[in-house]
Amino acid sequence: MMVMDATAYADRLDDVQGARWKRYAPNPYRWFLRRQHLGFTLDLGCGVGRTLDYLRGDGVGIDTNAEAVRRCRQRGFTAFTLEEFAASPFARPGRFDALLAAHVVEHLDGPAAASLLPRYVPFVRPGGRVLLITPQERGFASDPTHVAFTDAERLAELCTGAGLLVRSRRSFPLPRRAGRWFIYNEFIVDAKVPAALPRGRE
């Protein structure tokens, strides 16, 4: 695994996401996210703001990279480092309609991945959504900072381990076999936060 400093990695995200050809090519990922109608979303690993842009700013981003957070804010989005978020008015139970972790889990080792959802799911309302997205083989190999290849089965395990109800798992935008050569093929697992127990049964 390669370790990049905060500015270098933020630069890399800007370079990749700002490629000229992407301005004109169809973007199935943006189309997919907007069709989900997630509502007010907690975007874990928001990077420099790509997903917040796709969500039309309807959410709050968190990232460990302070430089990426700064660039998010420059672009008009609400974003925090982990420590800043914990002290913010957004860090309260049930504040969000959904949690999104896109291209985050593959950057974590086993214990860190297992602790991610239990830490942040409480900020999602009962009945809310949790969407996890990770790259398939070709995408995983494209980033030297990736730590652990994480397929849909492992994502589903992380969800159930956090007490979530798995609604679906899929390969997107192409069938699973394309993941070995198409860099943008992804695993997507959609889960739900269980509804609150009736009064008197908490």
ChimeraX attribute file (.defattr): number of C-alpha atoms within 10 A of each C-alpha:
attribute: neighborCount
match mode: 1-to-1
recipient: residues
	/A:1	10
	/A:2	8
	/A:3	10
	/A:4	12
	/A:5	9
	/A:6	14
	/A:7	13
	/A:8	13
	/A:9	18
	/A:10	21
	/A:11	14
	/A:12	14
	/A:13	16
	/A:14	17
	/A:15	11
	/A:16	11
	/A:17	15
	/A:18	12
	/A:19	10
	/A:20	10
	/A:21	9
	/A:22	11
	/A:23	10
	/A:24	8
	/A:25	8
	/A:26	10
	/A:27	10
	/A:28	12
	/A:29	16
	/A:30	14
	/A:31	11
	/A:32	13
	/A:33	15
	/A:34	14
	/A:35	10
	/A:36	11
	/A:37	12
	/A:38	21
	/A:39	16
	/A:40	17
	/A:41	24
	/A:42	28
	/A:43	24
	/A:44	24
	/A:45	25
	/A:46	27
	/A:47	29
	/A:48	29
	/A:49	30
	/A:50	17
	/A:51	22
	/A:52	24
	/A:53	16
	/A:54	15
	/A:55	21
	/A:56	11
	/A:57	17
	/A:58	17
	/A:59	23
	/A:60	21
	/A:61	28
	/A:62	25
	/A:63	23
	/A:64	16
	/A:65	20
	/A:66	18
	/A:67	20
	/A:68	28
	/A:69	25
	/A:70	19
	/A:71	17
	/A:72	24
	/A:73	16
	/A:74	13
	/A:75	13
	/A:76	12
	/A:77	21
	/A:78	18
	/A:79	30
	/A:80	24
	/A:81	19
	/A:82	17
	/A:83	11
	/A:84	13
	/A:85	16
	/A:86	12
	/A:87	11
	/A:88	11
	/A:89	9
	/A:90	14
	/A:91	16
	/A:92	13
	/A:93	13
	/A:94	16
	/A:95	16
	/A:96	24
	/A:97	21
	/A:98	27
	/A:99	30
	/A:100	23
	/A:101	20
	/A:102	21
	/A:103	20
	/A:104	20
	/A:105	26
	/A:106	20
	/A:107	21
	/A:108	17
	/A:109	13
	/A:110	13
	/A:111	8
	/A:112	11
	/A:113	18
	/A:114	18
	/A:115	13
	/A:116	17
	/A:117	20
	/A:118	16
	/A:119	10
	/A:120	15
	/A:121	24
	/A:122	17
	/A:123	20
	/A:124	24
	/A:125	20
	/A:126	19
	/A:127	17
	/A:128	21
	/A:129	27
	/A:130	26
	/A:131	24
	/A:132	24
	/A:133	25
	/A:134	26
	/A:135	29
	/A:136	26
	/A:137	21
	/A:138	17
	/A:139	20
	/A:140	25
	/A:141	14
	/A:142	11
	/A:143	12
	/A:144	12
	/A:145	16
	/A:146	21
	/A:147	16
	/A:148	15
	/A:149	18
	/A:150	21
	/A:151	20
	/A:152	22
	/A:153	12
	/A:154	12
	/A:155	25
	/A:156	22
	/A:157	14
	/A:158	21
	/A:159	25
	/A:160	15
	/A:161	14
	/A:162	18
	/A:163	16
	/A:164	22
	/A:165	18
	/A:166	20
	/A:167	13
	/A:168	13
	/A:169	19
	/A:170	15
	/A:171	21
	/A:172	20
	/A:173	17
	/A:174	13
	/A:175	11
	/A:176	14
	/A:177	12
	/A:178	18
	/A:179	22
	/A:180	14
	/A:181	12
	/A:182	16
	/A:183	16
	/A:184	20
	/A:185	25
	/A:186	29
	/A:187	24
	/A:188	22
	/A:189	23
	/A:190	21
	/A:191	25
	/A:192	23
	/A:193	23
	/A:194	14
	/A:195	10
	/A:196	11
	/A:197	9
	/A:198	7
	/A:199	6
	/A:200	5
	/A:201	6
	/A:202	6
